[in-house]
Amino acid sequence: MHGTEATMRRMQIAGIGHNIDGRLITIEARLFNSVSKFAGKDGPFQTLSLPAGSSVGDVIRALSIPLAEVYLVMRNGRDVTPSLYGGLNTESVLDEGDVIALSGPVPYSWGYGAPVV
């Protein structure tokens, strides 16, 4: 199991979330820098309706953005990028009204190979 499937399974085991079946949440996704090219005709600011219990990874998949393209994830202005085990945190579960900002590497940053001092 991976991503939302694992989250949903944990909630079922714990008896939590039994009332979310069929519920949708609405979030806003904002695409910046190099990931904005994946915005398509809807533009870089999009409103998405997702099943309750969805995660940051579900947003990335819904927008068809390759995971390797995302370097920064902000949830309501707070950085949720780093995973406990390194890499990108795709497990952060979303709430109604969240604003998720996704960005590729920023010029002159570590993502472009610049040294971090």
Secondary structure, DSSP 8 states (H G I E B T S, - for coil): --THHHHHHHHHHHT--TT-TT-EEEEEEEEEGGGGGG-GGG-SEEEEEEETT-BHHHHHHHTT--GGG--EEEETTEE--B-TTSSB----B--TT-EEEEE---TTSGGGT----
